[in-house]
Amino acid sequence: MAKKKKSDDFEAHGFAEAPQAAFVAESAGRPGFGVANRLRLTLGPGGRIVIPAALRDAMEVGEGDAILAWVEDGELHLLSPRVGAKQAQAMLKGLLPEGVSLADELIADRRREAEAERG
């Protein structure tokens, strides 16, 4: 007996992706944000939702990747750790003066501490 492909199993149970309208990655300055990028998804058996390929690409996730999820004001939010890290870096970037490297400052502090211990 031939082994079923994973994709065949999904299609047999209603999890195949239907064609979707094009996804606009940069709406209102935030990828995936805005009314134009909202897609209607169907809740499948067991509460499953298939995330369309265009959204997975924008989230920078693939099969087997971890995704952070939370509910806020009745809305389900999904965030990939990779995109979350980029968002955190962007927020912190505005807090540092131009030309300052936290890594260089940390290394300099550690060297001063080591010199003081030898001292």
PDB file as gemmi writes it, atoms N, CA and C in Angstrom:
CRYST1    1.000    1.000    1.000  90.00  90.00  90.00 P 1                      
ATOM      1  N   MET A   1       0.843  -1.181   0.000  1.00  0.00           N  
ATOM      2  CA  MET A   1       0.000   0.000   0.000  1.00  0.00           C  
ATOM      3  C   MET A   1       0.884   1.239   0.000  1.00  0.00           C  
ATOM      4  N   ALA A   2       0.574   2.190  -0.845  1.00  0.00           N  
ATOM      5  CA  ALA A   2       1.374   3.415  -0.937  1.00  0.00           C  
ATOM      6  C   ALA A   2       1.118   4.300   0.269  1.00  0.00           C  
ATOM      7  N   LYS A   3       2.192   4.903   0.750  1.00  0.00           N  
ATOM      8  CA  LYS A   3       2.088   5.804   1.894  1.00  0.00           C  
ATOM      9  C   LYS A   3       1.472   7.127   1.451  1.00  0.00           C  
ATOM     10  N   LYS A   4       0.511   7.641   2.239  1.00  0.00           N  
ATOM     11  CA  LYS A   4      -0.127   8.910   1.909  1.00  0.00           C  
ATOM     12  C   LYS A   4       0.828  10.061   2.201  1.00  0.00           C  
ATOM     13  N   LYS A   5       0.828  11.025   1.321  1.00  0.00           N  
ATOM     14  CA  LYS A   5       1.600  12.232   1.559  1.00  0.00           C  
ATOM     15  C   LYS A   5       0.898  13.057   2.613  1.00  0.00           C  
ATOM     16  N   LYS A   6       1.685  13.838   3.358  1.00  0.00           N  
ATOM     17  CA  LYS A   6       1.114  14.700   4.384  1.00  0.00           C  
ATOM     18  C   LYS A   6       0.106  15.671   3.776  1.00  0.00           C  
ATOM     19  N   SER A   7       0.418  16.213   2.599  1.00  0.00           N  
ATOM     20  CA  SER A   7      -0.495  17.173   1.973  1.00  0.00           C  
ATOM     21  C   SER A   7      -1.814  16.512   1.578  1.00  0.00           C  
ATOM     22  N   ASP A   8      -1.773  15.210   1.191  1.00  0.00           N  
ATOM     23  CA  ASP A   8      -3.007  14.498   0.851  1.00  0.00           C  
ATOM     24  C   ASP A   8      -3.902  14.389   2.076  1.00  0.00           C  
ATOM     25  N   ASP A   9      -3.307  14.138   3.230  1.00  0.00           N  
ATOM     26  CA  ASP A   9      -4.062  14.021   4.467  1.00  0.00           C  
ATOM     27  C   ASP A   9      -4.764  15.337   4.798  1.00  0.00           C  
ATOM     28  N   PHE A  10      -4.062  16.456   4.628  1.00  0.00           N  
ATOM     29  CA  PHE A  10      -4.662  17.759   4.910  1.00  0.00           C  
ATOM     30  C   PHE A  10      -5.833  18.029   3.963  1.00  0.00           C  
ATOM     31  N   GLU A  11      -5.663  17.737   2.684  1.00  0.00           N  
ATOM     32  CA  GLU A  11      -6.725  17.990   1.719  1.00  0.00           C  
ATOM     33  C   GLU A  11      -7.950  17.122   2.011  1.00  0.00           C  
ATOM     34  N   ALA A  12      -7.728  15.911   2.441  1.00  0.00           N  
ATOM     35  CA  ALA A  12      -8.838  15.008   2.740  1.00  0.00           C  
ATOM     36  C   ALA A  12      -9.643  15.490   3.943  1.00  0.00           C  
ATOM     37  N   HIS A  13      -9.027  16.255   4.823  1.00  0.00           N  
ATOM     38  CA  HIS A  13      -9.703  16.718   6.028  1.00  0.00           C  
ATOM     39  C   HIS A  13     -10.055  18.200   5.975  1.00  0.00           C  
ATOM     40  N   GLY A  14      -9.994  18.807   4.825  1.00  0.00           N  
ATOM     41  CA  GLY A  14     -10.448  20.179   4.681  1.00  0.00           C  
ATOM     42  C   GLY A  14      -9.442  21.246   5.059  1.00  0.00           C  
ATOM     43  N   PHE A  15      -8.150  20.939   5.027  1.00  0.00           N  
ATOM     44  CA  PHE A  15      -7.149  21.917   5.418  1.00  0.00           C  
ATOM     45  C   PHE A  15      -6.349  22.450   4.243  1.00  0.00           C  
ATOM     46  N   ALA A  16      -6.769  22.175   3.044  1.00  0.00           N  
ATOM     47  CA  ALA A  16      -6.059  22.689   1.871  1.00  0.00           C  
ATOM     48  C   ALA A  16      -6.299  24.184   1.764  1.00  0.00           C  
ATOM     49  N   GLU A  17      -5.307  24.890   1.248  1.00  0.00           N  
ATOM     50  CA  GLU A  17      -5.437  26.337   1.089  1.00  0.00           C  
ATOM     51  C   GLU A  17      -6.252  26.662  -0.147  1.00  0.00           C  
ATOM     52  N   ALA A  18      -7.186  27.551   0.015  1.00  0.00           N  
ATOM     53  CA  ALA A  18      -7.941  28.068  -1.119  1.00  0.00           C  
ATOM     54  C   ALA A  18      -7.160  29.244  -1.693  1.00  0.00           C  
ATOM     55  N   PRO A  19      -7.306  29.521  -2.973  1.00  0.00           N  
ATOM     56  CA  PRO A  19      -6.612  30.682  -3.535  1.00  0.00           C  
ATOM     57  C   PRO A  19      -7.005  31.949  -2.778  1.00  0.00           C  
ATOM     58  N   GLN A  20      -6.019  32.799  -2.523  1.00  0.00           N  
ATOM     59  CA  GLN A  20      -6.242  34.035  -1.772  1.00  0.00           C  
ATOM     60  C   GLN A  20      -5.832  35.227  -2.623  1.00  0.00           C  
ATOM     61  N   ALA A  21      -6.384  36.368  -2.281  1.00  0.00           N  
ATOM     62  CA  ALA A  21      -5.965  37.608  -2.939  1.00  0.00           C  
ATOM     63  C   ALA A  21      -4.515  37.901  -2.563  1.00  0.00           C  
ATOM     64  N   ALA A  22      -3.859  38.687  -3.369  1.00  0.00           N  
ATOM     65  CA  ALA A  22      -2.464  39.039  -3.107  1.00  0.00           C  
ATOM     66  C   ALA A  22      -2.340  39.715  -1.753  1.00  0.00           C  
ATOM     67  N   PHE A  23      -1.245  39.448  -1.071  1.00  0.00           N  
ATOM     68  CA  PHE A  23      -0.977  40.026   0.244  1.00  0.00           C  
ATOM     69  C   PHE A  23      -0.042  41.206   0.066  1.00  0.00           C  
ATOM     70  N   VAL A  24      -0.419  42.364   0.590  1.00  0.00           N  
ATOM     71  CA  VAL A  24       0.404  43.566   0.506  1.00  0.00           C  
ATOM     72  C   VAL A  24       1.211  43.649   1.790  1.00  0.00           C  
ATOM     73  N   ALA A  25       2.529  43.452   1.698  1.00  0.00           N  
ATOM     74  CA  ALA A  25       3.363  43.329   2.892  1.00  0.00           C  
ATOM     75  C   ALA A  25       3.534  44.629   3.656  1.00  0.00           C  
ATOM     76  N   GLU A  26       3.480  45.760   3.034  1.00  0.00           N  
ATOM     77  CA  GLU A  26       3.724  47.019   3.738  1.00  0.00           C  
ATOM     78  C   GLU A  26       2.518  47.939   3.653  1.00  0.00           C  
ATOM     79  N   SER A  27       1.524  47.706   4.490  1.00  0.00           N  
ATOM     80  CA  SER A  27       0.347  48.565   4.544  1.00  0.00           C  
ATOM     81  C   SER A  27       0.396  49.339   5.840  1.00  0.00           C  
ATOM     82  N   ALA A  28       0.223  50.635   5.787  1.00  0.00           N  
ATOM     83  CA  ALA A  28       0.232  51.502   6.965  1.00  0.00           C  
ATOM     84  C   ALA A  28       1.548  51.398   7.728  1.00  0.00           C  
ATOM     85  N   GLY A  29       2.648  51.084   7.024  1.00  0.00           N  
ATOM     86  CA  GLY A  29       3.957  51.052   7.657  1.00  0.00           C  
ATOM     87  C   GLY A  29       4.248  49.809   8.484  1.00  0.00           C  
ATOM     88  N   ARG A  30       3.291  48.897   8.611  1.00  0.00           N  
ATOM     89  CA  ARG A  30       3.503  47.676   9.383  1.00  0.00           C  
ATOM     90  C   ARG A  30       3.108  46.480   8.535  1.00  0.00           C  
ATOM     91  N   PRO A  31       4.029  45.516   8.365  1.00  0.00           N  
ATOM     92  CA  PRO A  31       3.691  44.339   7.552  1.00  0.00           C  
ATOM     93  C   PRO A  31       2.457  43.622   8.079  1.00  0.00           C  
ATOM     94  N   GLY A  32       1.532  43.334   7.183  1.00  0.00           N  
ATOM     95  CA  GLY A  32       0.355  42.579   7.545  1.00  0.00           C  
ATOM     96  C   GLY A  32      -0.696  43.373   8.281  1.00  0.00           C  
ATOM     97  N   PHE A  33      -0.495  44.652   8.434  1.00  0.00           N  
ATOM     98  CA  PHE A  33      -1.418  45.470   9.212  1.00  0.00           C  
ATOM     99  C   PHE A  33      -2.365  46.197   8.279  1.00  0.00           C  
ATOM    100  N   GLY A  34      -3.577  46.382   8.706  1.00  0.00           N  
ATOM    101  CA  GLY A  34      -4.524  47.168   7.928  1.00  0.00           C  
ATOM    102  C   GLY A  34      -5.648  46.323   7.376  1.00  0.00           C  
ATOM    103  N   VAL A  35      -6.744  46.985   7.088  1.00  0.00           N  
ATOM    104  CA  VAL A  35      -7.945  46.314   6.602  1.00  0.00           C  
ATOM    105  C   VAL A  35      -7.682  45.605   5.277  1.00  0.00           C  
ATOM    106  N   ALA A  36      -6.857  46.184   4.416  1.00  0.00           N  
ATOM    107  CA  ALA A  36      -6.591  45.595   3.108  1.00  0.00           C  
ATOM    108  C   ALA A  36      -5.944  44.219   3.219  1.00  0.00           C  
ATOM    109  N   ASN A  37      -5.258  43.942   4.321  1.00  0.00           N  
ATOM    110  CA  ASN A  37      -4.549  42.676   4.482  1.00  0.00           C  
ATOM    111  C   ASN A  37      -5.300  41.647   5.313  1.00  0.00           C  
ATOM    112  N   ARG A  38      -6.531  41.929   5.661  1.00  0.00           N  
ATOM    113  CA  ARG A  38      -7.288  40.969   6.456  1.00  0.00           C  
ATOM    114  C   ARG A  38      -7.865  39.892   5.556  1.00  0.00           C  
ATOM    115  N   LEU A  39      -7.705  38.666   5.996  1.00  0.00           N  
ATOM    116  CA  LEU A  39      -8.209  37.522   5.245  1.00  0.00           C  
ATOM    117  C   LEU A  39      -9.243  36.800   6.091  1.00  0.00           C  
ATOM    118  N   ARG A  40     -10.237  36.261   5.439  1.00  0.00           N  
ATOM    119  CA  ARG A  40     -11.243  35.462   6.149  1.00  0.00           C  
ATOM    120  C   ARG A  40     -10.746  34.022   6.170  1.00  0.00           C  
ATOM    121  N   LEU A  41     -10.538  33.495   7.360  1.00  0.00           N  
ATOM    122  CA  LEU A  41     -10.087  32.125   7.536  1.00  0.00           C  
ATOM    123  C   LEU A  41     -11.222  31.328   8.164  1.00  0.00           C  
ATOM    124  N   THR A  42     -11.221  30.026   7.940  1.00  0.00           N  
ATOM    125  CA  THR A  42     -12.270  29.163   8.466  1.00  0.00           C  
ATOM    126  C   THR A  42     -11.704  28.279   9.559  1.00  0.00           C  
ATOM    127  N   LEU A  43     -12.403  28.224  10.674  1.00  0.00           N  
ATOM    128  CA  LEU A  43     -12.019  27.370  11.777  1.00  0.00           C  
ATOM    129  C   LEU A  43     -12.374  25.937  11.423  1.00  0.00           C  
ATOM    130  N   GLY A  44     -11.369  25.072  11.404  1.00  0.00           N  
ATOM    131  CA  GLY A  44     -11.579  23.679  11.028  1.00  0.00           C  
ATOM    132  C   GLY A  44     -11.766  22.793  12.239  1.00  0.00           C  
ATOM    133  N   PRO A  45     -11.831  21.486  11.996  1.00  0.00           N  
ATOM    134  CA  PRO A  45     -12.001  20.521  13.091  1.00  0.00           C  
ATOM    135  C   PRO A  45     -10.903  20.683  14.134  1.00  0.00           C  
ATOM    136  N   GLY A  46     -11.276  20.564  15.384  1.00  0.00           N  
ATOM    137  CA  GLY A  46     -10.294  20.667  16.458  1.00  0.00           C  
ATOM    138  C   GLY A  46      -9.792  22.089  16.672  1.00  0.00           C  
ATOM    139  N   GLY A  47     -10.470  23.081  16.094  1.00  0.00           N  
ATOM    140  CA  GLY A  47     -10.063  24.471  16.262  1.00  0.00           C  
ATOM    141  C   GLY A  47      -8.882  24.877  15.405  1.00  0.00           C  
ATOM    142  N   ARG A  48      -8.589  24.138  14.363  1.00  0.00           N  
ATOM    143  CA  ARG A  48      -7.431  24.412  13.509  1.00  0.00           C  
ATOM    144  C   ARG A  48      -7.714  25.517  12.502  1.00  0.00           C  
ATOM    145  N   ILE A  49      -6.690  26.309  12.271  1.00  0.00           N  
ATOM    146  CA  ILE A  49      -6.743  27.357  11.252  1.00  0.00           C  
ATOM    147  C   ILE A  49      -5.494  27.203  10.393  1.00  0.00           C  
ATOM    148  N   VAL A  50      -5.673  27.212   9.086  1.00  0.00           N  
ATOM    149  CA  VAL A  50      -4.530  27.183   8.180  1.00  0.00           C  
ATOM    150  C   VAL A  50      -4.105  28.624   7.933  1.00  0.00           C  
ATOM    151  N   ILE A  51      -2.824  28.915   8.182  1.00  0.00           N  
ATOM    152  CA  ILE A  51      -2.285  30.249   7.916  1.00  0.00           C  
ATOM    153  C   ILE A  51      -1.829  30.252   6.460  1.00  0.00           C  
ATOM    154  N   PRO A  52      -2.429  31.087   5.613  1.00  0.00           N  
ATOM    155  CA  PRO A  52      -2.058  31.108   4.196  1.00  0.00           C  
ATOM    156  C   PRO A  52      -0.562  31.388   3.992  1.00  0.00           C  
ATOM    157  N   ALA A  53      -0.033  30.868   2.896  1.00  0.00           N  
ATOM    158  CA  ALA A  53       1.400  30.979   2.601  1.00  0.00           C  
ATOM    159  C   ALA A  53       1.891  32.424   2.623  1.00  0.00           C  
ATOM    160  N   ALA A  54       1.116  33.348   2.084  1.00  0.00           N  
ATOM    161  CA  ALA A  54       1.557  34.747   2.055  1.00  0.00           C  
ATOM    162  C   ALA A  54       1.713  35.306   3.469  1.00  0.00           C  
ATOM    163  N   LEU A  55       0.821  34.922   4.373  1.00  0.00           N  
ATOM    164  CA  LEU A  55       0.945  35.372   5.759  1.00  0.00           C  
ATOM    165  C   LEU A  55       2.129  34.704   6.441  1.00  0.00           C  
ATOM    166  N   ARG A  56       2.342  33.414   6.167  1.00  0.00           N  
ATOM    167  CA  ARG A  56       3.510  32.728   6.744  1.00  0.00           C  
ATOM    168  C   ARG A  56       4.794  33.379   6.275  1.00  0.00           C  
ATOM    169  N   ASP A  57       4.843  33.757   5.015  1.00  0.00           N  
ATOM    170  CA  ASP A  57       6.031  34.441   4.488  1.00  0.00           C  
ATOM    171  C   ASP A  57       6.248  35.771   5.198  1.00  0.00           C  
ATOM    172  N   ALA A  58       5.177  36.546   5.379  1.00  0.00           N  
ATOM    173  CA  ALA A  58       5.292  37.842   6.054  1.00  0.00           C  
ATOM    174  C   ALA A  58       5.711  37.661   7.518  1.00  0.00           C  
ATOM    175  N   MET A  59       5.273  36.555   8.140  1.00  0.00           N  
ATOM    176  CA  MET A  59       5.634  36.266   9.528  1.00  0.00           C  
ATOM    177  C   MET A  59       7.023  35.639   9.635  1.00  0.00           C  
ATOM    178  N   GLU A  60       7.594  35.255   8.497  1.00  0.00           N  
ATOM    179  CA  GLU A  60       8.901  34.593   8.427  1.00  0.00           C  
ATOM    180  C   GLU A  60       8.900  33.283   9.219  1.00  0.00           C  
ATOM    181  N   VAL A  61       7.854  32.479   8.995  1.00  0.00           N  
ATOM    182  CA  VAL A  61       7.767  31.175   9.645  1.00  0.00           C  
ATOM    183  C   VAL A  61       7.572  30.087   8.607  1.00  0.00           C  
ATOM    184  N   GLY A  62       7.958  28.902   8.984  1.00  0.00           N  
ATOM    185  CA  GLY A  62       7.763  27.733   8.145  1.00  0.00           C  
ATOM    186  C   GLY A  62       7.236  26.596   8.991  1.00  0.00           C  
ATOM    187  N   GLU A  63       7.004  25.475   8.362  1.00  0.00           N  
ATOM    188  CA  GLU A  63       6.470  24.310   9.060  1.00  0.00           C  
ATOM    189  C   GLU A  63       7.400  23.914  10.201  1.00  0.00           C  
ATOM    190  N   GLY A  64       6.819  23.713  11.370  1.00  0.00           N  
ATOM    191  CA  GLY A  64       7.590  23.295  12.542  1.00  0.00           C  
ATOM    192  C   GLY A  64       8.124  24.437  13.383  1.00  0.00           C  
ATOM    193  N   ASP A  65       8.029  25.685  12.918  1.00  0.00           N  
ATOM    194  CA  ASP A  65       8.507  26.839  13.687  1.00  0.00           C  
ATOM    195  C   ASP A  65       7.548  27.152  14.830  1.00  0.00           C  
ATOM    196  N   ALA A  66       8.093  27.696  15.895  1.00  0.00           N  
ATOM    197  CA  ALA A  66       7.274  28.136  17.028  1.00  0.00           C  
ATOM    198  C   ALA A  66       6.655  29.489  16.701  1.00  0.00           C  
ATOM    199  N   ILE A  67       5.441  29.699  17.190  1.00  0.00           N  
ATOM    200  CA  ILE A  67       4.746  30.981  17.015  1.00  0.00           C  
ATOM    201  C   ILE A  67       4.185  31.373  18.376  1.00  0.00           C  
ATOM    202  N   LEU A  68       4.369  32.615  18.760  1.00  0.00           N  
ATOM    203  CA  LEU A  68       3.795  33.124  20.000  1.00  0.00           C  
ATOM    204  C   LEU A  68       2.354  33.536  19.718  1.00  0.00           C  
ATOM    205  N   ALA A  69       1.448  33.227  20.635  1.00  0.00           N  
ATOM    206  CA  ALA A  69       0.036  33.559  20.434  1.00  0.00           C  
ATOM    207  C   ALA A  69      -0.536  34.121  21.722  1.00  0.00           C  
ATOM    208  N   TRP A  70      -1.407  35.132  21.581  1.00  0.00           N  
ATOM    209  CA  TRP A  70      -2.115  35.683  22.724  1.00  0.00           C  
ATOM    210  C   TRP A  70      -3.399  36.341  22.244  1.00  0.00           C  
ATOM    211  N   VAL A  71      -4.327  36.503  23.175  1.00  0.00           N  
ATOM    212  CA  VAL A  71      -5.595  37.165  22.871  1.00  0.00           C  
ATOM    213  C   VAL A  71      -5.604  38.499  23.602  1.00  0.00           C  
ATOM    214  N   GLU A  72      -5.927  39.539  22.859  1.00  0.00           N  
ATOM    215  CA  GLU A  72      -5.989  40.897  23.419  1.00  0.00           C  
ATOM    216  C   GLU A  72      -7.254  41.555  22.905  1.00  0.00           C  
ATOM    217  N   ASP A  73      -8.118  41.971  23.808  1.00  0.00           N  
ATOM    218  CA  ASP A  73      -9.387  42.596  23.444  1.00  0.00           C  
ATOM    219  C   ASP A  73     -10.178  41.740  22.458  1.00  0.00           C  
ATOM    220  N   GLY A  74     -10.159  40.429  22.665  1.00  0.00           N  
ATOM    221  CA  GLY A  74     -10.920  39.522  21.817  1.00  0.00           C  
ATOM    222  C   GLY A  74     -10.283  39.220  20.478  1.00  0.00           C  
ATOM    223  N   GLU A  75      -9.089  39.740  20.230  1.00  0.00           N  
ATOM    224  CA  GLU A  75      -8.394  39.479  18.963  1.00  0.00           C  
ATOM    225  C   GLU A  75      -7.253  38.500  19.200  1.00  0.00           C  
ATOM    226  N   LEU A  76      -7.129  37.522  18.308  1.00  0.00           N  
ATOM    227  CA  LEU A  76      -6.027  36.577  18.356  1.00  0.00           C  
ATOM    228  C   LEU A  76      -4.830  37.192  17.650  1.00  0.00           C  
ATOM    229  N   HIS A  77      -3.705  37.249  18.335  1.00  0.00           N  
ATOM    230  CA  HIS A  77      -2.466  37.773  17.754  1.00  0.00           C  
ATOM    231  C   HIS A  77      -1.468  36.637  17.632  1.00  0.00           C  
ATOM    232  N   LEU A  78      -0.782  36.558  16.504  1.00  0.00           N  
ATOM    233  CA  LEU A  78       0.262  35.568  16.272  1.00  0.00           C  
ATOM    234  C   LEU A  78       1.542  36.312  15.919  1.00  0.00           C  
ATOM    235  N   LEU A  79       2.649  35.907  16.538  1.00  0.00           N  
ATOM    236  CA  LEU A  79       3.926  36.588  16.310  1.00  0.00           C  
ATOM    237  C   LEU A  79       5.031  35.558  16.261  1.00  0.00           C  
ATOM    238  N   SER A  80       5.840  35.620  15.221  1.00  0.00           N  
ATOM    239  CA  SER A  80       6.992  34.729  15.167  1.00  0.00           C  
ATOM    240  C   SER A  80       8.108  35.349  16.003  1.00  0.00           C  
ATOM    241  N   PRO A  81       8.897  34.529  16.687  1.00  0.00           N  
ATOM    242  CA  PRO A  81      10.003  35.077  17.469  1.00  0.00           C  
ATOM    243  C   PRO A  81      10.954  35.918  16.628  1.00  0.00           C  
ATOM    244  N   ARG A  82      11.172  35.539  15.370  1.00  0.00           N  
ATOM    245  CA  ARG A  82      12.093  36.285  14.498  1.00  0.00           C  
ATOM    246  C   ARG A  82      11.576  37.703  14.248  1.00  0.00           C  
ATOM    247  N   VAL A  83      10.295  37.836  13.924  1.00  0.00           N  
ATOM    248  CA  VAL A  83       9.710  39.152  13.682  1.00  0.00           C  
ATOM    249  C   VAL A  83       9.620  39.931  14.998  1.00  0.00           C  
ATOM    250  N   GLY A  84       9.309  39.254  16.098  1.00  0.00           N  
ATOM    251  CA  GLY A  84       9.277  39.912  17.401  1.00  0.00           C  
ATOM    252  C   GLY A  84      10.626  40.496  17.773  1.00  0.00           C  
ATOM    253  N   ALA A  85      11.700  39.757  17.484  1.00  0.00           N  
ATOM    254  CA  ALA A  85      13.053  40.256  17.761  1.00  0.00           C  
ATOM    255  C   ALA A  85      13.354  41.487  16.905  1.00  0.00           C  
ATOM    256  N   LYS A  86      12.935  41.456  15.638  1.00  0.00           N  
ATOM    257  CA  LYS A  86      13.142  42.627  14.770  1.00  0.00           C  
ATOM    258  C   LYS A  86      12.382  43.836  15.291  1.00  0.00           C  
ATOM    259  N   GLN A  87      11.150  43.621  15.783  1.00  0.00           N  
ATOM    260  CA  GLN A  87      10.362  44.720  16.328  1.00  0.00           C  
ATOM    261  C   GLN A  87      11.034  45.295  17.574  1.00  0.00           C  
ATOM    262  N   ALA A  88      11.546  44.425  18.440  1.00  0.00           N  
ATOM    263  CA  ALA A  88      12.231  44.880  19.651  1.00  0.00           C  
ATOM    264  C   ALA A  88      13.491  45.668  19.295  1.00  0.00           C  
ATOM    265  N   GLN A  89      14.250  45.184  18.312  1.00  0.00           N  
ATOM    266  CA  GLN A  89      15.446  45.899  17.878  1.00  0.00           C  
ATOM    267  C   GLN A  89      15.099  47.275  17.334  1.00  0.00           C  
ATOM    268  N   ALA A  90      14.020  47.358  16.570  1.00  0.00           N  
ATOM    269  CA  ALA A  90      13.605  48.646  16.009  1.00  0.00           C  
ATOM    270  C   ALA A  90      13.201  49.616  17.118  1.00  0.00           C  
ATOM    271  N   MET A  91      12.500  49.109  18.150  1.00  0.00           N  
ATOM    272  CA  MET A  91      12.101  49.968  19.268  1.00  0.00           C  
ATOM    273  C   MET A  91      13.322  50.470  20.038  1.00  0.00           C  
ATOM    274  N   LEU A  92      14.278  49.588  20.279  1.00  0.00           N  
ATOM    275  CA  LEU A  92      15.472  49.967  21.041  1.00  0.00           C  
ATOM    276  C   LEU A  92      16.407  50.867  20.254  1.00  0.00           C  
ATOM    277  N   LYS A  93      16.409  50.702  18.949  1.00  0.00           N  
ATOM    278  CA  LYS A  93      17.303  51.492  18.105  1.00  0.00           C  
ATOM    279  C   LYS A  93      17.071  52.989  18.310  1.00  0.00           C  
ATOM    280  N   GLY A  94      15.833  53.398  18.473  1.00  0.00           N  
ATOM    281  CA  GLY A  94      15.515  54.805  18.679  1.00  0.00           C  
ATOM    282  C   GLY A  94      15.943  55.333  20.036  1.00  0.00           C  
ATOM    283  N   LEU A  95      16.246  54.446  20.974  1.00  0.00           N  
ATOM    284  CA  LEU A  95      16.641  54.862  22.315  1.00  0.00           C  
ATOM    285  C   LEU A  95      18.143  55.080  22.461  1.00  0.00           C  
ATOM    286  N   LEU A  96      18.927  54.556  21.529  1.00  0.00           N  
ATOM    287  CA  LEU A  96      20.377  54.683  21.607  1.00  0.00           C  
ATOM    288  C   LEU A  96      20.869  55.856  20.764  1.00  0.00           C  
ATOM    289  N   PRO A  97      21.830  56.607  21.297  1.00  0.00           N  
ATOM    290  CA  PRO A  97      22.418  57.672  20.476  1.00  0.00           C  
ATOM    291  C   PRO A  97      23.127  57.074  19.258  1.00  0.00           C  
ATOM    292  N   GLU A  98      23.188  57.836  18.191  1.00  0.00           N  
ATOM    293  CA  GLU A  98      23.839  57.390  16.951  1.00  0.00           C  
ATOM    294  C   GLU A  98      25.299  57.029  17.228  1.00  0.00           C  
ATOM    295  N   GLY A  99      25.734  55.896  16.701  1.00  0.00           N  
ATOM    296  CA  GLY A  99      27.132  55.484  16.823  1.00  0.00           C  
ATOM    297  C   GLY A  99      27.463  54.742  18.103  1.00  0.00           C  
ATOM    298  N   VAL A 100      26.518  54.532  18.998  1.00  0.00           N  
ATOM    299  CA  VAL A 100      26.775  53.827  20.253  1.00  0.00           C  
ATOM    300  C   VAL A 100      26.531  52.339  20.038  1.00  0.00           C  
ATOM    301  N   SER A 101      27.495  51.526  20.452  1.00  0.00           N  
ATOM    302  CA  SER A 101      27.362  50.078  20.363  1.00  0.00           C  
ATOM    303  C   SER A 101      27.309  49.514  21.779  1.00  0.00           C  
ATOM    304  N   LEU A 102      26.189  48.931  22.142  1.00  0.00           N  
ATOM    305  CA  LEU A 102      26.074  48.342  23.473  1.00  0.00           C  
ATOM    306  C   LEU A 102      27.067  47.204  23.666  1.00  0.00           C  
ATOM    307  N   ALA A 103      27.321  46.455  22.607  1.00  0.00           N  
ATOM    308  CA  ALA A 103      28.286  45.357  22.689  1.00  0.00           C  
ATOM    309  C   ALA A 103      29.674  45.902  23.012  1.00  0.00           C  
ATOM    310  N   ASP A 104      30.084  46.969  22.326  1.00  0.00           N  
ATOM    311  CA  ASP A 104      31.402  47.568  22.588  1.00  0.00           C  
ATOM    312  C   ASP A 104      31.482  48.129  24.001  1.00  0.00           C  
ATOM    313  N   GLU A 105      30.393  48.755  24.471  1.00  0.00           N  
ATOM    314  CA  GLU A 105      30.379  49.287  25.835  1.00  0.00           C  
ATOM    315  C   GLU A 105      30.461  48.174  26.865  1.00  0.00           C  
ATOM    316  N   LEU A 106      29.774  47.060  26.633  1.00  0.00           N  
ATOM    317  CA  LEU A 106      29.826  45.927  27.546  1.00  0.00           C  
ATOM    318  C   LEU A 106      31.230  45.340  27.604  1.00  0.00           C  
ATOM    319  N   ILE A 107      31.856  45.180  26.459  1.00  0.00           N  
ATOM    320  CA  ILE A 107      33.231  44.649  26.420  1.00  0.00           C  
ATOM    321  C   ILE A 107      34.177  45.577  27.167  1.00  0.00           C  
ATOM    322  N   ALA A 108      34.046  46.884  26.962  1.00  0.00           N  
ATOM    323  CA  ALA A 108      34.904  47.853  27.655  1.00  0.00           C  
ATOM    324  C   ALA A 108      34.681  47.773  29.171  1.00  0.00           C  
ATOM    325  N   ASP A 109      33.418  47.658  29.612  1.00  0.00           N  
ATOM    326  CA  ASP A 109      33.125  47.523  31.050  1.00  0.00           C  
ATOM    327  C   ASP A 109      33.771  46.273  31.623  1.00  0.00           C  
ATOM    328  N   ARG A 110      33.665  45.163  30.913  1.00  0.00           N  
ATOM    329  CA  ARG A 110      34.260  43.902  31.396  1.00  0.00           C  
ATOM    330  C   ARG A 110      35.782  44.014  31.475  1.00  0.00           C  
ATOM    331  N   ARG A 111      36.383  44.676  30.526  1.00  0.00           N  
ATOM    332  CA  ARG A 111      37.852  44.852  30.557  1.00  0.00           C  
ATOM    333  C   ARG A 111      38.259  45.718  31.746  1.00  0.00           C  
ATOM    334  N   ARG A 112      37.494  46.797  32.022  1.00  0.00           N  
ATOM    335  CA  ARG A 112      37.807  47.647  33.181  1.00  0.00           C  
ATOM    336  C   ARG A 112      37.656  46.859  34.481  1.00  0.00           C  
ATOM    337  N   GLU A 113      36.616  46.029  34.578  1.00  0.00           N  
ATOM    338  CA  GLU A 113      36.417  45.211  35.768  1.00  0.00           C  
ATOM    339  C   GLU A 113      37.554  44.216  35.946  1.00  0.00           C  
ATOM    340  N   ALA A 114      37.987  43.609  34.852  1.00  0.00           N  
ATOM    341  CA  ALA A 114      39.092  42.647  34.928  1.00  0.00           C  
ATOM    342  C   ALA A 114      40.378  43.333  35.354  1.00  0.00           C  
ATOM    343  N   GLU A 115      40.633  44.528  34.843  1.00  0.00           N  
ATOM    344  CA  GLU A 115      41.827  45.297  35.233  1.00  0.00           C  
ATOM    345  C   GLU A 115      41.765  45.646  36.717  1.00  0.00           C  
ATOM    346  N   ALA A 116      40.583  46.038  37.200  1.00  0.00           N  
ATOM    347  CA  ALA A 116      40.435  46.394  38.610  1.00  0.00           C  
ATOM    348  C   ALA A 116      40.669  45.183  39.511  1.00  0.00           C  
ATOM    349  N   GLU A 117      40.255  44.007  39.089  1.00  0.00           N  
ATOM    350  CA  GLU A 117      40.464  42.796  39.878  1.00  0.00           C  
ATOM    351  C   GLU A 117      41.936  42.427  39.945  1.00  0.00           C  
ATOM    352  N   ARG A 118      42.650  42.622  38.842  1.00  0.00           N  
ATOM    353  CA  ARG A 118      44.090  42.314  38.791  1.00  0.00           C  
ATOM    354  C   ARG A 118      44.883  43.330  39.615  1.00  0.00           C  
ATOM    355  N   GLY A 119      44.349  44.518  39.658  1.00  0.00           N  
ATOM    356  CA  GLY A 119      44.864  45.682  40.180  1.00  0.00           C  
ATOM    357  C   GLY A 119      45.739  46.118  41.115  1.00  0.00           C  
TER     358      GLY A 119                                                      
END                                                                             
